[in-house]
Amino acid sequence: MKGLFDLTGKVALVTGGNGGIGLGMAKGLAMHGATVVIWGNKPDKNARAVETLRAFGGEVRCEQIDVADEAAVIAGVQKIIDEFGRIDTAVANAGISIGRASMFDISAEDWQRIEGINIHGAFWTMREAARHMLARGEANPDDRGGSIISISSTSAIHGAARNEHYAATKGAVLTMTRAMAVELGRKGIRVNTLLPGWIRSDLTGGLQENEKFERQVVMRAPVGRWGEGDDFSAIAVYLASDASRFHTGDDIVIDGGYTIY
């Protein structure tokens, strides 16, 4: 009998899978037997991520896809289906942050850029994965279902000063995910979102060496440290596996206790 968390034969897509949370999730999926496809925009990071993931012995592919480009997402999903025949898990993780000194410095261009990736890109990815999962289930009722995972942020549920544009996009991801969970639940497709706290990644690179920020913000978390990408490996495996077959529409906070203190 296959183990509860065995992902052998499953195919997973992770956008922004070349670093941070995305790579941590991709590693968990690869460790447990999934074929993993990552999308990323930086060739050097992509190559390093592929090398890391291939060490686990499974199939790994990487594509340079701009998730803000709807046509590119559609073509990218179709390429996975053409090569591997299926997508069982899609992680809409790709996202950006644009730091500004105050809300009065956030421009229209900032809004358009961050919405294009964080909202539109997440929607295109989730929609196209769901389209395939639905078609697969209609063709073969014994092969219905799948898991879709979006990445929101604790910024969606607490005040994020000077970061209104980022918080707005992550709030949109949270509510969009809930709506998809309702629409797709009876088709056997689970849709959940993760709300990370302060995680070491390229998005937080400028803050990681700031001693005042470290002391006043990060160390307030009960666990007393930054989160790491690998802290998301296990939740990826759980949500991709049959262990979560009754778990959908949830907002899962992974922040070291930051939002409760």
C-alpha positions as CSV (number, residue, x, y, z in Angstrom):
1,M,0.0,0.0,0.0
2,K,1.2,3.5,-0.8
3,G,2.0,5.7,2.1
4,L,-0.4,8.5,3.0
5,F,2.0,11.1,1.8
6,D,3.4,9.2,-1.2
7,L,3.2,11.4,-4.3
8,T,4.7,8.9,-6.8
9,G,3.1,9.3,-10.2
10,K,1.8,12.8,-9.3
11,V,2.8,15.9,-11.3
12,A,3.2,19.3,-9.5
13,L,3.6,22.8,-10.8
14,V,5.2,25.4,-8.6
15,T,5.4,29.0,-9.9
16,G,8.2,31.0,-8.4
17,G,9.7,27.6,-7.5
18,N,13.4,28.7,-7.9
19,G,13.8,30.1,-4.4
20,G,12.3,30.9,-1.0
21,I,8.9,29.4,-0.2
22,G,8.4,28.0,-3.7
23,L,11.6,26.1,-3.6
24,G,10.9,24.8,-0.1
25,M,7.5,23.5,-1.3
26,A,9.1,22.0,-4.5
27,K,11.7,20.2,-2.4
28,G,9.0,18.6,-0.2
29,L,7.0,17.5,-3.3
30,A,10.1,16.1,-5.0
31,M,11.2,14.3,-1.8
32,H,7.9,12.4,-1.7
33,G,8.1,11.2,-5.3
34,A,6.3,13.9,-7.4
35,T,7.4,15.0,-10.8
36,V,8.0,18.8,-10.3
37,V,7.8,21.6,-12.8
38,I,9.0,25.0,-11.6
39,W,8.5,28.4,-13.2
40,G,10.9,31.2,-12.6
41,N,12.2,34.3,-14.4
42,K,15.9,34.2,-13.4
43,P,18.0,31.7,-15.4
44,D,20.8,31.3,-12.8
45,K,18.3,30.7,-9.9
46,N,16.4,28.3,-12.1
47,A,19.5,26.3,-12.8
48,R,20.4,26.1,-9.1
49,A,16.9,25.1,-8.2
50,V,16.8,22.3,-10.8
51,E,20.1,20.9,-9.5
52,T,18.8,20.9,-5.9
53,L,15.5,19.2,-6.9
54,R,17.1,16.6,-9.1
55,A,19.2,15.4,-6.1
56,F,16.0,13.7,-4.9
57,G,15.9,11.4,-7.9
58,G,12.7,12.4,-9.6
59,E,11.7,14.2,-12.8
60,V,12.3,17.9,-12.7
61,R,11.5,20.6,-15.4
62,C,12.0,24.3,-15.3
63,E,10.4,26.9,-17.6
64,Q,11.0,30.7,-17.8
65,I,7.3,31.9,-17.6
66,D,6.0,35.4,-16.9
67,V,2.8,34.6,-15.0
68,A,1.5,38.1,-15.6
69,D,1.2,37.1,-19.3
70,E,-2.0,35.1,-19.6
71,A,-1.0,33.5,-23.0
72,A,2.3,32.4,-21.5
73,V,0.6,30.7,-18.6
74,I,-1.9,28.9,-20.9
75,A,0.9,27.7,-23.1
76,G,3.1,26.7,-20.1
77,V,0.3,24.6,-18.5
78,Q,-0.4,22.9,-21.9
79,K,3.3,22.1,-22.2
80,I,3.2,20.3,-18.9
81,I,0.2,18.3,-20.0
82,D,1.7,17.5,-23.3
83,E,4.9,16.1,-21.7
84,F,3.5,14.5,-18.5
85,G,-0.2,14.0,-19.3
86,R,-1.4,15.6,-16.1
87,I,-1.1,18.2,-13.3
88,D,-2.2,17.0,-9.9
89,T,-1.0,19.9,-7.8
90,A,-0.6,23.6,-8.8
91,V,1.1,26.0,-6.4
92,A,0.5,29.7,-7.4
93,N,3.5,31.1,-5.5
94,A,5.1,33.6,-7.8
95,G,4.9,37.1,-6.4
96,I,6.7,40.4,-5.9
97,S,6.9,43.2,-3.4
98,I,7.6,46.8,-4.2
99,G,9.0,48.7,-1.2
100,R,8.0,52.3,-0.7
101,A,8.6,54.9,2.0
102,S,4.9,55.5,2.5
103,M,1.6,55.0,0.8
104,F,2.0,58.4,-0.8
105,D,4.9,57.1,-2.8
106,I,3.0,54.2,-4.3
107,S,2.5,55.0,-8.0
108,A,-0.1,53.8,-10.5
109,E,2.8,51.9,-12.2
110,D,3.5,50.1,-8.8
111,W,-0.1,49.0,-8.6
112,Q,-0.2,47.7,-12.2
113,R,3.0,45.8,-11.8
114,I,2.2,44.2,-8.5
115,E,-1.4,43.3,-9.5
116,G,-0.2,41.8,-12.7
117,I,1.9,39.2,-11.0
118,N,0.4,38.8,-7.6
119,I,-3.3,38.7,-8.6
120,H,-3.6,38.1,-12.3
121,G,-0.7,35.7,-12.4
122,A,-2.1,33.7,-9.5
123,F,-5.5,33.6,-11.1
124,W,-4.2,32.5,-14.6
125,T,-2.2,29.7,-13.0
126,M,-5.0,28.4,-10.8
127,R,-7.6,28.7,-13.5
128,E,-5.6,26.8,-16.1
129,A,-4.7,24.1,-13.7
130,A,-8.3,23.8,-12.7
131,R,-9.4,23.7,-16.3
132,H,-7.1,20.7,-16.9
133,M,-8.2,18.9,-13.7
134,L,-11.9,19.3,-14.6
135,A,-11.3,18.0,-18.2
136,R,-9.3,15.0,-16.9
137,G,-12.1,14.2,-14.4
138,E,-14.8,14.4,-17.1
139,A,-12.8,12.1,-19.4
140,N,-12.2,9.6,-16.6
141,P,-14.3,9.9,-13.4
142,D,-11.8,7.6,-11.6
143,D,-9.1,10.3,-12.2
144,R,-11.0,13.3,-11.0
145,G,-9.7,15.9,-8.6
146,G,-6.5,17.7,-7.7
147,S,-5.0,20.2,-5.3
148,I,-4.5,23.9,-5.9
149,I,-2.5,26.0,-3.4
150,S,-2.1,29.8,-3.5
151,I,0.3,31.9,-1.5
152,S,-1.2,34.9,0.3
153,S,0.5,36.6,3.2
154,T,-0.2,37.6,6.8
155,S,-0.3,41.1,5.2
156,A,-3.8,40.1,4.1
157,I,-5.0,39.9,7.7
158,H,-3.1,42.5,9.6
159,G,-2.0,46.1,9.0
160,A,0.9,46.4,6.7
161,A,2.0,50.0,6.8
162,R,3.7,51.4,3.7
163,N,2.8,48.2,1.9
164,E,-0.9,48.8,1.0
165,H,-0.4,47.7,-2.6
166,Y,1.1,44.4,-1.6
167,A,-1.4,43.8,1.2
168,A,-4.3,44.4,-1.3
169,T,-3.0,41.8,-3.7
170,K,-2.6,39.2,-1.0
171,G,-6.1,39.9,0.3
172,A,-7.4,39.4,-3.2
173,V,-5.5,36.0,-3.4
174,L,-7.1,34.9,-0.1
175,T,-10.7,35.7,-1.2
176,M,-10.2,34.5,-4.7
177,T,-9.0,31.1,-3.3
178,R,-12.1,30.8,-1.1
179,A,-14.3,31.4,-4.1
180,M,-12.5,28.8,-6.2
181,A,-12.8,26.3,-3.3
182,V,-16.6,26.7,-3.4
183,E,-16.8,26.5,-7.1
184,L,-14.6,23.5,-7.5
185,G,-15.3,21.5,-4.4
186,R,-18.0,19.2,-5.9
187,K,-15.6,18.4,-8.7
188,G,-13.1,16.9,-6.2
189,I,-10.6,19.8,-6.5
190,R,-9.3,21.2,-3.3
191,V,-8.2,24.8,-3.1
192,N,-6.3,26.3,-0.1
193,T,-4.2,29.3,0.6
194,L,-1.1,29.7,2.8
195,L,-0.4,32.9,4.7
196,P,3.3,33.1,5.4
197,G,4.8,35.5,7.9
198,W,8.3,36.9,7.8
199,I,10.3,34.5,5.6
200,R,13.9,34.7,4.4
201,S,13.6,35.2,0.6
202,D,14.5,37.7,-2.1
203,L,11.3,39.6,-1.2
204,T,12.6,40.3,2.3
205,G,16.3,40.7,1.3
206,G,16.5,44.4,2.2
207,L,15.1,43.8,5.7
208,Q,17.1,40.8,6.8
209,E,20.2,42.9,7.7
210,N,18.1,45.7,9.4
211,E,18.8,45.2,13.1
212,K,16.0,47.5,14.2
213,F,13.5,45.6,12.0
214,E,14.8,42.3,13.4
215,R,14.4,43.5,17.0
216,Q,11.0,45.2,16.7
217,V,9.2,43.0,14.2
218,V,10.7,39.6,13.5
219,M,11.7,38.8,17.1
220,R,8.2,39.5,18.3
221,A,7.1,36.1,16.8
222,P,6.9,33.5,19.6
223,V,9.4,31.2,17.8
224,G,11.9,34.1,17.7
225,R,13.3,33.7,14.2
226,W,12.8,34.2,10.5
227,G,10.9,31.6,8.6
228,E,12.7,29.6,6.0
229,G,11.6,28.2,2.7
230,D,12.0,24.7,4.0
231,D,9.4,25.4,6.7
232,F,6.9,25.0,3.9
233,S,8.0,21.6,2.6
234,A,5.7,19.6,4.8
235,I,2.5,21.6,4.2
236,A,3.1,21.3,0.4
237,V,3.2,17.5,0.8
238,Y,0.2,17.4,3.0
239,L,-2.0,19.5,0.7
240,A,-0.8,17.6,-2.4
241,S,-1.5,14.2,-0.9
242,D,-4.6,12.2,-0.2
243,A,-4.1,13.1,3.5
244,S,-5.8,16.4,2.8
245,R,-8.7,14.9,0.7
246,F,-11.3,16.6,3.0
247,H,-9.4,19.9,3.5
248,T,-10.4,22.8,1.3
249,G,-11.2,26.5,1.4
250,D,-8.8,27.0,4.3
251,D,-6.5,29.9,5.1
252,I,-3.4,28.3,6.7
253,V,-1.2,30.8,8.6
254,I,2.5,29.8,8.9
255,D,4.2,32.6,10.7
256,G,5.9,31.3,13.8
257,G,3.0,32.7,15.8
258,Y,3.5,36.3,14.7
259,T,-0.2,37.2,14.1
260,I,-1.4,35.9,17.5
261,Y,1.1,37.9,19.6
